[in-house]
Amino acid sequence: MSELKDKIVETALLLFEKNGFHGVSVKEIVEYSGTSKGGFYHHFQSKDELLYKIHDTFISYVLEKANDAITTYQKPTLQLKAIIHSFVKVFDLYKPHISVFYQESIYLKPHFEQQIKKKREAFKKIIFEVIDNGQQSGEFRSELPVEITGMSILGMVNWTYKWYKKDGPKTIEEIANVFTDIILQGILTDKGKALYSR
């Protein structure tokens, strides 16, 4: 991403958080970021595309990290541990993006919304598959329904955006460790726990 594009996104995040998507014009984004309309339209076709790019940034990140976890580790226990870790960290890396997402996502145009939904579904599918594979391999408790377990993980971690503060008493790394411990200790069998404690 170019320096100017970064500057436009950062400015838009601040303005959208403060005034809402419809309360901000391209003219204001251009003025506050110190660029021109030509500079804006060189990087974004519209304000709608800019909103989409803000959403896409962090969703693409968690999906990429989840795919990395699958290729890096063979065991579902270690895959899930890595996925939860990177998922929690996104709330530190992209907190303004996520705040704007929850606040302004209803204004996404349908074709952009479909692209975001596709990536969210792909991420969810990876989590469900890891849980299923963990049950098949005997690492995860087989009596836990895959979908409920997966949705519990997503719900628990997603709520972080509501309370996480960068200057809070715990670092994002420490918070990620707490989440990983709570989730894995709840679903691991003895075989899984042996892998987790290594």
Stockholm file with secondary structure:
# STOCKHOLM 1.0

chainA/1-198         MSELKDKIVETALLLFEKNGFHGVSVKEIVEYSGTSKGGFYHHFQSKDELLYKIHDTFISYVLEKANDAITTYQKPTLQLKAIIHSFVKVFDLYKPHISVFYQESIYLKPHFEQQIKKKREAFKKIIFEVIDNGQQSGEFRSELPVEITGMSILGMVNWTYKWYKKDGPKTIEEIANVFTDIILQGILTDKGKALYSR
#=GR chainA/1-198 SS CCHHHHHHHHHHHHHHHHHCGGGCCHHHHHHHHTCCHHHHHHHCSSHHHHHHHHHHHHHHHHHHHHHHHHHHCSSHHHHHHHHHHHHHHHHHHTHHHHHHHHHHGGGSCHHHHHHHHHHHHHHHHHHHHHHHHHHHTTSBCTTSCHHHHHHHHHHHHHTHHHHCCTTSSSCHHHHHHHHHHHHHHHHBCHHHHHHHTC
#=GC SS_cons         CCHHHHHHHHHHHHHHHHHCGGGCCHHHHHHHHTCCHHHHHHHCSSHHHHHHHHHHHHHHHHHHHHHHHHHHCSSHHHHHHHHHHHHHHHHHHTHHHHHHHHHHGGGSCHHHHHHHHHHHHHHHHHHHHHHHHHHHTTSBCTTSCHHHHHHHHHHHHHTHHHHCCTTSSSCHHHHHHHHHHHHHHHHBCHHHHHHHTC
//
